[in-house]
Amino acid sequence: MNFKKFFALASENGIEVSEINKNKSSELSIELFKKEITSYSIKENQKIVARGIYNNKMGFVSTEKDDKDTPLFIINSIKQGASLNETDDEAIIFKGSEKYKKKNVYSKELESWPTDDILKLLFTLEEKMYAKDSRVSDVEVFFSKETAESIMANSYGLVLKNKTNYFYFGASATIKEGSEVKSAFNMFLSNKPSEINLDEFVDETVKKGIDKLHGVTIAPNSYKAVLSRDVVSSLLTALISNASSEDVQKQSSLFAGKLNTQIVSPKITVEERPLEKNIFYQYFDDEGVATQNKVIIDKGVLKTYFYNLVTAKKDGVESTGNAQRAGSKMGIGFNNIFLKPGKLSEKELIAKVKNGVYITDVTGLHAGLNPSSGDFSLQAEGFHIKDGVKGDPLTLITVSGNLFKLFNDVIAVGNNTKLLISATCVPSIAVDNIKVSAE
């Protein structure tokens, strides 16, 4: 589609201002099981998302077609959508920020990675998993490589482009010892194949499963605890979602009325770093506003909410570059969340707790978290901590508490940060109190 011709045609049809987002993506997915390729797919997608202001109302359309009829289809859809729009929100299409901090995060190394080498890697991974321990009975291996390219343009003359790629692979192993069966899961995420250490990945994955054998029960009680990076990521993301200005303005956020007040432990500092040079880098949001690195919580004090153009105007502030498209409306989103690390290793956190629990995984966050109170009750996996070391694995446990209390009860923050597929970079933490019960 010729954008200039489209904008001219839209103007001729009474659309005051218009915007086009064109997105292309490709994905290679492979799965192995029992030394056979069980799934192999290559997908290519193209999507055009357009908005326009017609009679002071915003209209929206999304299509996968891009042919000679597409421009007029988009224009008519925008006009129809605007005519049906009953919201009182001001229709805003952004002219552009003064400055954008564009970086190149596209990996040529990944782009040139031969598919034959990828398959060789996956079969080698599977072989090494089986060879690592005789108790490994079944192994499933998966791989995904994704490339995304986007261009945003509007009738004000703004043009923004971005191109990224990344891959991840993982393995799920079944561990059997007698009648006892446990499972282990692990994943590696990067955009540089040269960063792969397959032996280290295999060691870590198999150990995860073997460490779960011979589990013991635990008495229901409140315990000091170390929370793994994965657990911290899940709970911190749930907490930070309350920084949405849209929810604050609706009085449905736990952060409403708490700006510039102490909400969690002074040991907690959280930043959003969309400009961090990693696979989640993003220099403009879905409205074309330049993103910025920002402190969300500074030593326990809430410093900002996340804003898009509409919510920012309501509060008389500038957008923070956190617009995220949600269907036909513009919502609030965030990515590249960083929890400032401390000085202790995870082993030292466990030693500091001395006696308690080490929680490695939680599940059921969507069903097990009450968003209006912050209370949670989640199925979990973990270990005893005895005399400052990781002890026996725990069977069938549930952890419960409150997000605010949990992050106020932080004893120490670890130094073992890692970028996770959830677009968070967090370490383990130690907390003074979490309720643990047997299922």
N, C-alpha and C positions, 0 to 999 in steps of 0.2 A: 504493500500500500504506500502510495506517495502521501506523506503526512501533510505537506503544504497544500496540495490539491484538496485533501480531505478537509482541512481547516477552512479553506476558502468556501468549499461547498456547504459546510456546516453553517458558516456565517450567512451565506445566501438563503439558507433555510430557517433563519431566525434564531439560531443558537448563538448566544452572546459570547461565551467562552467555551472551548472544548479541550479535551485531554485524551491522549492515547497512550496505553501501555501495551507493548508487544513483547511477549515472553516466549522463548524457545527453550526446550529442554530435551536432553537425551539421557537414557539410562540403560546400562548393561547390568543384568541380574543373573546370577548363577547360583545353583544349589547342588550340593553333593550329598549322597547317602549310600553307604555300603559300596564305596568305590565306583559309584555310577553317577552320571550327571542326571539329576531328577528334574531340573528346571533350567532353561536357558532362554533368556528373552532380551530383545533389544526394543526399546520403546522410544519413539520420538513424538514430542507434543509441541503444539503451537497454540497460543491463546492470545486473543486481543481483548483487552478490557478498556472500555471508554466511558468517559463522563462528560457531561455538558450542562451548562446553565441555560434554561429555557423558561422565559417568563419568571425569572428570579427563583426558580426551583431547580434542584439538581436531578438529572436523569442519568441512568446507569445502564450499561449493556455489556455482556460478555459473549464472545463467539470464538469458535475454533476455525472458522472459515476466513480466507483472505483471497477473494476474487473480485471481479469487476462489479459485482452487486453488493459487496460488503460495505463500502462507504455509505450508500443510501440506506442500507439496512440499519447500520449503526445510528445514523442521524434520526431516522424514524423511531427507533427504539428509545433513544434519548428523549425525544419529544414526548413520546407516550409515557415513559417513566416519570418525567418531570410533571406531566399533567396529573398523574396519580399520586404524586408525592404530597403527603399531608403533614409532614414534620414541620416544626417551626424553626429548625436549625437553619442558620444562614448558609446559603450556597456559596462555597469558596473554592476557587481553583487558584493555586499558588503561582505567582509570577516567577519566583526563584530566589534562592538565597544569594547573598553577596559573594560567598566563597564556599567552595566544596573541596574537601580533602580527599582527593581521589588517589587510590593506590592500586597497584596491580597485584592481585592475589591468585591469578590464574596460573596453574602449574603446567608448564610445558613438559615437565618430566612425566606427569600423569597422562597427559595427552598422547605422548609417544610410547606409552607402556603397551607392548604387544599383547593381544588376547591370549596367544599361546603361552606366554610367560605367566599370565594371570592363572590360567588353568593349571599350569605346572605347580604354581604356588599352592593352590587349593588342594590338589592331590597330595602334595608333600605334607601340607598341614594335617590332612586326614591320616596319612600314614604315620606321622610322628605322634599324633594323639593316641592311636592304637598301640604304638610301640612303647609309649611312656610308662604304662602300667597295665598289668594283666587284668586289673579290675575294670578297665575301660571296655564296656561291652558294645556300645553304639555311639556313633559320632555323626552329627549333622554339621555340614559346613555351608556357609552362605557368603555371598559377595555382592556388592553393589558399587557401581561407578556412575556418578551423576555429573552432568554439565548443564549449567543454566546461563542463559544470556537474556538480558532485558534491555529495553529502550523505552524511556518515558519522554514524551514531547507534548507541548501544549501550544495553543494559538497565541500565547504571549511571546513565543520564540524560545522557550526553555527546551533543551534537549539534554538528557542524562542517559548514560550507558553504564552497564555493569556486566561482568562475565566472571563466573566462578566455576570451580570443579573440585570434587573431592571423592574419596572412596572410603568404604568401610568393609571389613570382613569380620566374620565371627564364627564361633563354634559352640555347639551344644553337645555335651557329653553325658552319657549315662554311666554311672559307676555302680557296679554290683559286687557285694561281698556277702556270700551266703544268701540269706533271704532279704538282706537289706539293699535297697535301691535308692541312690541319690542322683541328683543332676547338677551339672555345672554349666555356666554360660559365661562367655567372655567376648569382647568386641574390641577391634582396633580401628581407629579413625584418623585419617590424615589426607593430605593431597600430594604426598611425596613417598612413592614406593621405596625409596632408599632408606626410609626410617624404620622399615619393618625388621623386627628381630623375631624370627619365627620360633626359635628354641625358647626364648623367654616367654613368648605368648603361650606356647604349649605347656611349659612348666607351671605357669600361673593358672591356666584353665584347669588342668588335671588336679592340681593341688586344691583348688576351690571345692571340687567334688569330693575328694578323699577326706578333706578336713571335716566334711559334714557327717561322716560315718560315726556310728556309736553315740548318737545323740542322747542327751539326758534331759529330764524335766527340771523345771525351776519353780520355786515357790512364788505365788503371786505376791508382788511387793513393789515398792518404789526403789529404783536402783540408780546409782551413778552409772554413766554410760559413755562410751565412745561411739560416735556415729560415723560410718564410712562415708566416703565422698559421694557415692550414689544416693545414700539416704539424705545427706545434707543438701544435695542438689534438688531432690524432690521436695523437701520441706521448705527450703529457702525460696524456690520458685513459687510455691503456694503462698508464702508470706509476701513476697515482692509483688505478686499480682494485685495486691491491695493498693499499690501506688497508682493505679489507673485513675486519672482525673475524672473520667466518665463515671466510674463507680462512686468516687468521692462526691461528685456533684449530685448523684442520685441517693446519697446517704446510705449506700449499700456496701461500703468499704470499711474494713476494720481500721484503716488509716485516716478516716474522716476526722477532721479537727485536730489532728496530731502533728501537723507540720511544725518543725523546729522544736519538737519535744522528744524526750528520751523514750524510745519505744522498746528497745532491746538492750542487751548487755553492751557496755562500753568496749568490750573486746571485739564487737562486730562492726566492720566497715564493709559496705557493699557498693560496688560501682557497676554501672552499665558502660561497656566499652565497645560500641559498634565500630569504632575506627581502629580497633586492635587488628593487626595484620595476621589474621588467621582465616580459616575457611568460612567463618560466619561474618566476616567484614561486610559492612554496609554503609555507604557514604551518603545515601539519601533514603528517606522513608517513602511510604506509598503515596504521599501527597507531593513529593519532590522537595521536601524541606531537608536541608543539610543536617545530618546527624552530628551528635557531639558526645564525647565521653563525659560522664557526669557521676558525681557521688550521690547515691540514693540515701544511704545511711552512713553517717560519719560518727564513728565511736558511739554507736547506739542511738544517735539522734537522726530523725527523719528530716532530710534536707530538701526533697523535691517530690513532686508527682510527675507522672508521665502525661504529656499533652499532645494532642493533635491540633489542627488549626481551629476547629469549632470549639473544643473544650477550652483552649487557651483564650479565645476571644471572650468566652463567658466569664473567665476569671481575671481578665485584663492583663494577661501575661503573654510571653512568646511561646510558640510551639517548641517542645523539646526534641522534635524529630522522631516521635514515637507513633505516628499514624500507621495503622496496619489494616489493610482491606479485609473486611469480614462479610463476604457475600456482596450484597448491593449497598452496604453502608461502610463508612470509614470508622474503624474502631481504634483501639489502643493496643500496642504490642511492645515487646522488648526482646533484646537478645544480647549475647555476649556478657552475661552477668558474672562478675568477678567478686569472690569473697577474699578479702585481704588475708594472706596467710600469716601464721604466727611463726614461732621459732622451733616448736617441738615436732619430732617425727611422730608417725602414728604409734610406733612402739613406745615412745616416751609418753604419749597421751595415755596409753593403756597402763603404763607404770604409774602415772599420776593418779589415775582413777583407783588403782590398787585392788579394790574389790567391787565388782559390779557386772555390767554386761557390755559386750561389743556387738552392735547391731550392724549387720552387713547389707541387708536388703529389706525393703518394705514394699507392699503391694496394696492395691485397692484405694489409692489416694482420692480418686474422684468420688467414690461411694463412701469412703471412710472419713472424709473431712467435712465439717460443718462450716460453710463459708461465712455465715453470719456471726459465729462465735470464735472460730479458730480451733475448736475442739477437734481432735482426731482420734481414731481407733483403727489400727492397721495391722494386717497380718505381717509377720516379720520373720527373719532368720538371723541367727547370730551365735554368740559364744559367751560362756562364762568368762569373767575376768577374775582370776584368783591370785592373790599375792603379787599383783602387778604384771601378770603375764596372761596371754590368751589361753583359756582352758578348754573345757569340753564344749562341743557344739550343743545348741539348744534345740529341742524339738517342739513344734506346734506352739508358737508363742504369738501373742498380740501385744503391741505397744500402744500406749495411749497417753494423751496429754493435751496441751494447748500450745499453739504456735508461739504466741507471745511469751508464755511462761518458759517454754523450752529455750527460746533464744535469749531470754533474760537469765537463764540458769547456766550459761556457758562458763565453764571453768577455764578452758584454753582452746586455742585454735591451732591446728596443725600446719605443717609446712609442705605437705604432700599434694600440692595442687595439680590438677589434671583437667584438660579440656575434654568435656564430655559431649556426647551427641545431642544432649539437651540444650546445647549452646550456653553452658555454664562452665566456669573454671573455678573449682572449689577444692578445699582440703577437708580432711576429717576434722571433727570437733569433739571435745569432751564436755558433757553437761552434768549438772549436779543431780538431776532428778528426772526420771522417766518411769512411768508405770508399766510393768510387765506382768502379763498373766498367761497361763497355759490355756490353750484352746480345748 
